[in-house]
């Protein structure tokens, strides 16, 4: 490494790929390739040091490299929504677990929960939702993305949440379905021994592992000024990073040795014999009396509910396969993924993926118990060709009522069409390709006035094109960072936390439009002049009529594509009277888009970069060439227009 000369490359068959790939509420960087290359996929519902809060990456830390990884804009602050934006209930969490099991059947799914009162009930729900690992996160851990007030005052001890979760799972006969992992301020072998006695089987180290490789706890992670280059994107600081893998390995050897000494002191030869043995814990009178404010506190009642498991240790093995090790256990989706299995087994599709060329078309019926449809197909393509190296074309046409998460993680080269209706989460994590949803040919309702897809569609989309000939539910295109989407109306919170892409809405919307939006552009059709202004959240974004030739051309071309794909009557009526109708559109934009040609008039004679004048997420197909009066084309632009 030229940046870190003391690091001489990977050794002993090590991999730079993380074992666990995290899917947090912001979905930053969650792409098909990211999902299929993880050995375990972790859903972060909460974080111990800041429970209930989303993360925030300050603008100065968003370098070109980071912006590329996170499909955002350089220098623009990245705001993660709190976890409830696509997980309202245990059923929604179960659906996300189902999605991840579908796109990568070989990876286990872990769910990170925060230590708090009532976590035992939640843990039981997570186990029933087919999670493979439940992680209990204590409040003593640190994070560079957490406010100081949260680090010091939020969260609870991991011991309380761990003991409650283990007890609830064991009493509900669910303990054999999951592995319990714990983190949050774990430092020593003693911490591991205590956590194991309370039911933990795996242990997470964060802060202390960073210290082992050189972190000096300067607590300036958010300022991009880390003196040893651990959390800085500045190359002159990164060069000061002193750590090596051997430092971390050495630390964990000492932790393991301390754990062995404690086991020997207790008389146990196997670590698993400690797990769940709460009866081995006792209060330290000396420690309680050492601090005045803890005198009189009785610790026993907090942990007295841990079941006695000295005789029955069967829960340490998987009930599904008692001969297999529990850490190898991965739950599989059942009948809800049968349609996906049928599609990926199609010989024409297998051939196109294997040869990375040609085309295949499949026509199938779908019903609302078919969930996460297309996710398995996406996984097969991504494993073979990554995010964008697939050169074939696969058309999958569905007819019927699709279940939740239809079209999840669709990527370039995959074109999905649904004639009927979709449920919640249509196009979740859309990365490329195309999703088109139209009503059944025999439908007797007016498409523009009727809902055709549910809530949280396009959540965390990073690319692709989406066209719905009908209305969408609430939270449409939340955290969209690259999709070009058209729908004919939405509910509340449209375009929330959006960082890129374009959204066009040809009908009415609910409240709180554009809250937390830091990138991308929205176009909203407002037949009643004052209605949209009352629905817009103006904390970040501004609104204006479509004032530039580029904006006019972009909007018109997107609506033309929508009409071509869906046959929308609403789109046709707008296009037939374009000169008058374009004046009814509001354009909303955050500060990061204020200088783009769609928003601000370009000076005469300035040559535009045509890559910035896109009307579709697909490339180069769907790009729009626009040359201002007096401008001249270079050779590449001339050839592209000729093509």
N, C-alpha and C positions, 0 to 999 in steps of 0.2 A: 504494500500500500504506500503510495507516494505521500499521502496525507499523514498516515501513521506508520512510519518506518519500523517501529518496534513490533508491529503486527506483521508476521511473515506468511499470512494466508491460513487457510483452513487446514486442520491437522486431524489425524486419526479418523478420517471419514466424516468429520463434522459437517454440518450444513448451516448456511446462513439463513435458511428459512425457519421462521419461528414454528415451534410445535403447535402453539395455540394461536389461532387467528380470531381476533375479537370483533364482534358485531355490536357496536354501541348505538345509542339513540341517534347520533349524527350520521351514521352510515358513511362517514368519510373514507373513501378508498375501498369500499366494499364492492368488489366486482366479481364476475364469475371465476376468473383465474385465481383471485384471492381466496375464494371459498373452496375451490377444489384442491388447492395446494396445502391446506391446513390439515394436520392430523387430528385436531380438535377445534371446534368452533364454539366460542364463548359468547353468550348473550349477556351484556352488562345491563342489568335492570337497575342496579344501584352501585354506588361506590362508597366504601366505608367512611372515607374522610369527608365526603360531601353528599350525604344521602339526599336524593330527590332533586339534585341540581344537575344541569347539563354542563359540559365543559366549555372552555373558551380558549382559543389560541390567538394571542394578540397579533395584530397585523404585521408588526416588524419581524416576527418570527416566521411569517409565511413567505419563504423564499420561492424562487421559481421552481426549485426541485420539490418542495413541499406542496406548492400549489398544483404541480403536475400530478403528484400522487393522490391528492385529495380533490381533484377536478374542480378547482376554485381559482381565484384570481390572486396574483402575487400582491402582497402588502395589505390585503383586505382581511380584517378580523373574521375568524371562523367561530360561529356560535352553534353549539349543539343544543337541540331541544331537550327539555326534561323527558324522561323515559315514557311518560304516558301518551305521547303523541301517536304512537301506533300500537301501544300495549295498554289498552284500557282495563283489561281483565285477564284472568287466568286463561280464558279461552283464546284470547289474542296471543298470549305468550305461547300457548300450545301450538297455535298456527305457525308462529315463527320457528319454533322447534321443528315442526313438520317440514317447513320450507328448507331448512338447513339439512335435515336428514335426506330430503329428496335430491338436492343439488349435489350432495357429497355423501353417499351411503356408507363410505368407509370411515367417515369421521364421527367421533362422538360429539355430543352437544352438551356443553356445560352452561349453567345459569348462575350468574353472580348476584347474590342477594346481600342486603345490608343487615347487620346484626341489630335487631330491634324487637320490641314487644310484639308478639303475635306471629313471629317469623315461622314458628312450627307449622301453623296452618297453611301458610304460603308454601313452605317446603313440601308439604304433602301434595298440594296442588301441582307443584312443579314435577314431582315424581310421577304423578298420574298423567302428566302431559308428555311423558316419555323422554324427559331429560336423562342424560347418562351420568352427569356430575352436577352436584349442587355445591356452590362455593359460598361460604359465609364470610363476609368481609367486615372486619372490626374497624372501629373509628380511630385507632392509634396509628394507622398507616399514614404515609405522606404522599402527596401528589403535587407535581409542578403546575397543575391546571386547576387548583382549588384555592379559593379565597382564604386568607389567613384566619378569618373568623371561623370558617368551617373547619379548618385543620385543628384549631384549638378547642372548639366548642361543640362540634356536631359529631354524630355517630355514637355508638355504644361499644363496650368491650366485646371482643369476639367470643369470650367464654359464655356470656349469657345467651347469645343467639345460637351458638353451636350446641350447647346443652339442650336448649329447647327444641331445636330442629332434630337432633338425634333422638330425643325422647319421643317426639310426635311421630316420627317416621317408624320407629321401632314398635310403638304401641298401635300403629295403624297397619302393621304388617307390610310396610313399604320399604323398609330399610335395605332389603336385599336387591332393590331395583336401581339403587343409585350409589355412587361414591360421594362421600362428604369431604369437601376440601375447605380449608380455612386459611385466611390471611388477615393481616392488619396488625402490624407491630411485632411480628414474630422475629426473634433475634437469636435465640439460643436453643441448645438441646433441651433445656428445662422447659422452654415454651412448647416444644414439640411433644414432650412427654405428657404435659398437662393437657394439651389439645387432644392428643390421642385418647387419653382416659375419658375425655368428654365426648368422644365419638368420631373424631376426625381420622380419615384414612390418608389424606394428602395435605400438603402444607405449602403455602405460597410465601415466597420471600421477595420483597420489593426494595424498600429503602436500604436495608442492610446489605443486600447484594450489590446495590449501586455504590455504597460506601466501600465495599470490598474491592471494587474495580476503580476507585479513585474519586468518587463524589465527596466533596468537602462540606456539604450541607450549607452552602452559602445562602440558600433560599431566595435566589434571584432567577429562578427558572423562567418566570414570565417576562423578564426584562431582556432576554437574549444576551446576557452578559456573564454567563457561567464561567468562572475563572479557570476551570479545568476542562471546558469544552464538552461536558456531558449533554447538556440541554441547549446548546447553542448551534445556530446555523451559520455563524461567522467562522470562516476558514481559519483566520488567525487565532481564534480561541480553540477551535477543534484540534489544532495541531498540539495543543498542550495536554490533550487527553492521555493519561498515563497508564490506563488499565490494560490488562491482558487476560485472556480466559483463565490462565493458570492462577491468577489472583482469586478468582471466584471459586475455582475448584478447590483451592487450598482452604478457603474459608469453610466450605461445606464439608470438607474432611474433618475439620475440627468440630463442627456442629454434630456430625455423625458420631464422632468419638465420644463427645459429651453424652449424647443420647445412649450410647452403648454402656457407658459407665453407670448411668442412672438405671438402666435395665438390669445390669449386674447387681447393683445395690438392692434392687427390689426382688431379684431372684428370677428374672425372666430371660429366656434365651431367644425367643422370637418376638419381633416387634408387634405382630398382629395380636399377640396375647394381651397387649396393653389397651387395645382399641375398645372403647366403650366401658372401661372398667372404672366407673366413677367411684366405686367403693374403695379404691386405693387412694383417693384424695381426702385430705383432712385439713382442718383449719390450723393456721400457725398463730397460736396465742401471742407469741413474741412479736410477730410482725403487726398484728392488729393493735397491740398496745403501744407500738413504737410511735404511731402518729396519733395525736390527741383526738382529731375529729373522727377516727375510725374506732375508737374505743367504744365498746358496747355493741358494735355491729356484729351480727351473726351471719357468717357466710353459708353455713350449712343449708338453710332453707332455699337458697338460690339454686342449689344443685342436687337437692334431695330427690327431685323427680326423675333423675337419670335411672332408667330401669336396670335391674340386676341381671346382667347377661353372663354371669360366670359359667353357667352350665350350658346354656343354649347359644352356640356361636355360629349357627347356620347362616345368619344374615351377612356374614363376611364373604359368603359365596353368592353367586348369582342364582336366583331361583329358576331362570330360564335354562341355564346350563351349569349345574353344580360342579362339573368337572373342569370348567374353564376359569381362568383367573378373572376376578371382577373388573380389573382395569382394562381387560380386553372386550368387555361387554359393550355392544352398541345396539341400541334399539332400532328396529326397522319399521318403516311405514307399512301399514297393512293395506286393506282393500282400497283406501283412498288414493293410492298411487298406482293402482292396477292399470289405469288408462295410460299413464306415463310409461309404464313398462311395456305396454303393447306398442306404443309409438316408437320407443328406442329399439325395439326388436324388428322393426320394419326393414327388410333387406335393402331396399333402395336407399333409405336413410343411412344405414350402416355403410353402404358403398360410398356415398357422397362424402361422409366424414373420413373414411379411410383413405380415399383418393384425393381429398381436399380439392375437388373439382366436380363439375356437373350440377345437376339439379334433381330434386325429388319433391313430389307433392303427395300429401296424405290428407284424406277427408275422413273425419270421424265425428260421431255423436258424443255429446258430453252432458253430464248431469251434475247437480249441485253437491254430490258427495265426492266428486273428482276434484281433489284439492292439489294446489301447487303444480298444476298442469304445465308442462313444458320444462320444469326445473330439472328433471332427470336428463332430458335431451340437451339442455344447456350444459349440464355437467359433463356429458360425454364429449361435446364439442370443445369445451374449455380445456379438458384434460388433454385432448389431442392437439389443439391449436391455440390455446391461450385466449386472451380477450379479443384479439383482432387479426389473427392470422388465418382465419377460415375463409377460403376462397370459393367454396361451393355456395349453393342456395337451397334452402329447405323451406317449402311452403306447407304449413299445417292449417287446414281449414276445419273449424269446429262448428257444430250446430247444436244449440240447446242452451241450458242454463248452467253456467260454469260455477264451480265452487270457489272458495276463497283462494287468493293468491294466484289467480289465473295469469299466466305469462310472466311468472317471476324470473328475473335475471336474464331475460331474453337478450341475446348478443348479436353482433353483426353477422349477416348471412341467414338469419332465421326470420321468417315472415309469418306472422300469426294473424289469422282472421277468425272472428267469432260472430256468428249470426245467431243472435238471441240476447243474452244478458249476462253480465258479470256480477260477482259479489264484491266483498271488500278486498282491498289490496291488489287490484288488477295492476299489472306492470310493476310490482314491487321490485326495486333494484334494477329496473330496465337499464341495459347497458348499450344496446344497439339494436339494429334490425328494425322491426315494425310490428306494432299491434294495432289492429283495426277492429272496432266493435260496432256492429250495426244491428238494428232490430230485426226480428224474424220477418220474412217477406209477407206473412199473413197477419202481422200485428195490426190491430185496429186503432192504435193510439197515435197521437201526434208526437213524433220522436223528440222534437225540440222542447216539449213540455213534460217529458217523462224521464225518470231516472233509468239509466241503462247500466251503470256501474256503481259500486258502493263507496264506502269511506276509504280514506287513506290510499287512494290510487297513486301510483308513481312515487311512493315514499322512497326516498333515497336513490332516485334514478340518476344515472351518470351518463346517459346518452340514449339514442334511439328516437323513433317517431311514434306518436300515439294519436289516434283519431277515434273519437267516440261520437256517434250520431245519436246524441241524447245527453241527459244531464248526469253529472257526477255528484257523489255525496260530499261529506265534509272532509277537510284537510287534503284537498286535491293538490298534488305536486309539492307536498311538504319535503324540504331538503332536496329538491330537484337541483342537480348540478350540471345538467347537459341535455336533457330530453327536450324535444320540440313537440308540444302537446296541444291538441285542440279538443274542446268539449263545448257543449251547448248550454252550459249552466253549471254552477257548483253550489255547495253549501258553505258553511263558515270556514274561515282560516285558510282560504286558498293561497297558494304560493308562500306559505309560512317557511321561514328559514331557508329560502331558496338562494343558491349561490351561482347558478348558471342556467343556460337554456332559454327557451321562449315558451310562454303559455298564452294561448288565445282562447278566450271564453266568449261565445256568441250569444250569451243570455245573461240572466240575472245571477248575482252571487250573494252569499251570506256576508256576515260581518267579519271584521278583523283581517281583511285582505292585505297581504304583504308584510305581516308582522315578522320582524327579524330577518327580512330579505336583504342580502348583501351583494347579490349578483343576479344576472339575468334580466329579462324584460318581460312584462306582461301587457297584453292588449285585452281590453274589456269593452264589450258592446253594451252601451247604455242608452236604451230607447227613451228612458225618462231622465232628463238632464241632471237632476240633483240626486238621484238615487244612489249612484256609485260613490259619490263623495262621502256619503254618510257611512259607507261600509269599509272605507279604506283606513288602514292604520298608518298614520303619517309620521310615526316616530323616526323611521329611516327613509322610506321611499317618498318620492314626489310623483305627481301626476300632471299630465299635459295632454292636449290633443295630438294626433299624429301630424307633426309639423314638417318633417323632412321627406325628401323624395325617397331616400333609402328606407325610412320607416314605412312609408306608404307602399313601396314595392315589396318589402319583406312581408308585411301583413297581407297584402293582396295575394301574393304567391302562396303563402301558407294556407289561406282560405281556399284558393283554387285547388291545392293538393287535397285539402279536406273534402271538397266536393267530388273530386276525382275518385278518392278512396271510398267514400261513404254514400255518395248521392244525396247528401244533406239538402233538404228543402230550404232550411234557414240560410245555409251558405249560398245557395243558388240565388235566393232573393236579394241577399246583400250584394253579390257580384253583379247582378243585373242592374242595380242602381248604385254603382260604386261611388260615383262622384258625390252623391248625397249621403250615402251610408257611412263612408269613411269618417265623416265629421262626427259620427255618434260614438266613435271608439275613444276610450281613454288609454293612454300609454303610461304605465308606471315603471319607474326605474330607481335604483339606489344610486348613491354617489359614485360608485365604481363604474357605472355605465353612462355617466353624465356627458362624457366627451366622445362617445361612440357616434358614428354617422347616423345611426337610427334615431338618436335622441337630439343631437346637435347638428345644425346645418354645416356642411363641409364647405370650406372656402373654395372659391372657383379656381380651377387649375390644379388642385391637389389630387394626386393619384391615390386611390384607395387600395388597400390590401383586400383583395376579393375574398380571402379566407375569413374576414370579419363580417362578410355580408352573406351569411348563411341563412337558408330558410328551412333547412332540414338537418337532422343530426347525422344523416348518412353522407359519406364523402367518397369520391367527388360528386357522385350523383346527388342532385337536389341542391347543389350550390347555385347561387345566383350571381352572375356577372353584372356589375353596374358601373358604368363609366361616366363620370361627370362631364358636363360640357367643357370642352377645351382640354380634357385629359388625353393621355396617350397610353397605349398598351405596350408592355414589354413582350418579348418573344413567347414566354410561357403563357401569358394571358391570351395572346393571339391564338396560340395552339389550342388552349382550353375552350375558347369560344368556338373555334373551328370544329372541335370534337363535338 
